[in-house]
Amino acid sequence: MMKNNLTILKTGYRSRHYRYLMVTLFLVILTLSLSIAMLLLGNTRYPLSVVIRVLLGEEINGASFAIGTIRLPRMLSGLLVGLAFGMAGSTFQTMLRNPLASPDIIGVTSGSSAAAVFCILVLKVSGGLVSAAAVIAGLFVAALIYLLSKGGSFSGGRLILIGIGIQAMLNAFTSYLLLKASQYDVPGALRWLSGSLGGAQMKDIPILFTVVIIFGVIIILLGKHLKILELGEQTALTLGVRTDVTRLLLVLSSVCLIAFATAVTGPVAFAAFLSGPIAARLVGIGTPNELPSGLVGASLVLGADLLGQFAFPSRYPVGVITGILGAPYLLYLLIRMNRKGGSS
């Protein structure tokens, strides 16, 4: 009897592990395919051989500028920002055991947005100063939400409610700045708020790459502890997880990913919100899904940018497309949660 149970457990584990590997491989191939498409497509379409020659450093009239200066930074920023949003969103949702606990729902990105708009409209600055202000404000707002929600003991529900309240205040502040600003300054702020890869530059990539690698690896290494935290505070403590330290590392890593990604492209609507649930459906239960969530986020951002550029008569920023995709899911989720609450 015990042998049969062990055999069933081992078979189930192998099946879940195989599914995880196959899904991750599929997402890697999808992400690479979309990345290549970002380099090939544009006002002028270049064959793959030309793209490879340009990436290897060969100077080709027209192609070197289009691919190396415009398309490559756009693709790399979309890839890295998608990874950052996907992993951070999944981490928040898993740790707080609530699909609404996404950084763009609980106010983390709103802090970066408010600071960036203030710099653009009031201080009349741009470029690196806006990005720096967005990062600092995002970290500050996240720390404020975490401290206010901690109280006597950490509460995920309290954090979500406080985050939504702070998000409402920051959005009101941003709206006030837009209403009071000169009509000539507003379009620049709105372009940033919509979430766009159009302003990406190669100088932004090294910092973003370093942040994604460092904090992404931390999140992946803590993936097993994150799954245990999902079982609840007491269970995690019983199993030997240092909950305060683990949670602090996860929150800090996720917030840094969100803040730096938002500083580069602006708040890409619902990218963090959608990636975790999609990845969880693909890999199934019982396996960490931080890496698949990051790959889903990258595929979502790259695919949405391609749709925004080529699928419509007019071109739209990536944040507009992800917003169109995410809004119906948010409504569905709220309706489903309301029905569950009513039935219980």
Beta strands, then each sheet from edge to edge (+ up, - down):
end
